[in-house]
Amino acid sequence: MPHSPERPRPDWSPATTAVAAGRPPHEADQPLNVPITMASTYGATGDLEYGRYGNPTWAAFEETLGALEGGRCLAFSSGLATVATVLDLVGQGTTVVAPRHAYNGSVMQLADLESRSRLHARLVDVTDTAAVVTACDGAALVWLESPTNPALELADIETIAAGAHEAGAYVVVDNTFATPLRQRPLTMGADVVVHSATKYLSGHADAMLGALVTADDQLYDALKGRRDLIGAVPGTLETWLGLRGLRTLHLRVDRAESNARTLAERLGGHEAVSEVRYPGFGGIVGMVVADGADAADLVVRSTHLWIHATSLGGVESTFERRRRWKSEPATIPDGLVRLSVGVEDVEDLWADLEHALDVVAG
Ligand SMILES: Cc1ncc(COP(=O)(O)O)c(C=O)c1O
């Protein structure tokens, strides 16, 4: 189904783009929402040809996220499928710079590629801007995540991107935590933005989905070619759910952020918590339970409203102790609980959390 050719408009605010982009033309009898097109093949000699090359439902999601990030979007079957496709850009045996505290799946993917001599991973402390810029020397690609998952560190994207470009490296930013509503890496020098759209963009813990956005046509063609060949394409229903999620992204992010701010402040005053990490925006908070792993495990088992679960970015509040995953590095505190703050009433969230923390404090 063709989308209105004049839209989305560049002068729209992100909230308007999130609601209005990716819709069928405003014409009699057109549905307001793009249909879920279940098709593995199309009539020959058109633009699509085959289901691995494109799909009208993907296109509506891609149009909307592309407009929000300021480039052209490609959807993938998951965030990690997107990571794999982007890393496939670099040549054999080249160096990739990445944060030591990036999402552990991305770091594991780099370690796996390195173990097979596919590339060399140079892991850095992403908060040490000068060291990261130095590490860019000789690199083919610089991978950034800001805030990092779960350490919640921030990178100076502009400065690092400038240094990386001087060294001739691509700059890729995983923007999953910030979303395009809080940070638009393409305007800060990034060549490619990556998302686990499983998280905030879809927003309801019901779909696995990934995406990338680039404003560089050559990179877009190279990455589209790789998606076609590698075949890590999204499900049609998942892109429809992803687009449904984008419609309320601004409302959900605003509410989660305001809840997260309040909780971060209150957690700082609780005797069971030795450290609170909050980057100043977004809905993810880190709290270090003072008495360590066992106490943190007791906290996550002692709530009624908060759900003990991995993943993040949904309307529902979830939390977990990150070091329960063996793949999480030892530099992450044993008692660090990552909270993904949802959109519930903040007083109910606090009462439930405070009760659980009182259990270990008392
Ligand atoms: C920052 C970040 N990037 C990438 C991923 C991977 O995404 P997916 O689980 O959709 O493959 C995750 C998943 O937790 C993540 O948090």
The ligand as an ORCA input file, in Angstrom:
! r2SCAN-3c Opt
* xyz 0 1
  C      21.023     -1.726     24.400
  C      20.599     -3.001     23.729
  N      20.983     -3.238     22.466
  C      20.641     -4.379     21.824
  C      19.884     -5.350     22.456
  C      19.538     -6.602     21.720
  O      18.224     -6.539     21.255
  P      17.264     -7.806     21.030
  O      17.054     -8.436     22.363
  O      16.054     -7.189     20.411
  O      17.995     -8.716     20.092
  C      19.448     -5.140     23.761
  C      18.634     -6.159     24.456
  O      18.499     -6.138     25.665
  C      19.808     -3.941     24.412
  O      19.432     -3.670     25.682
*
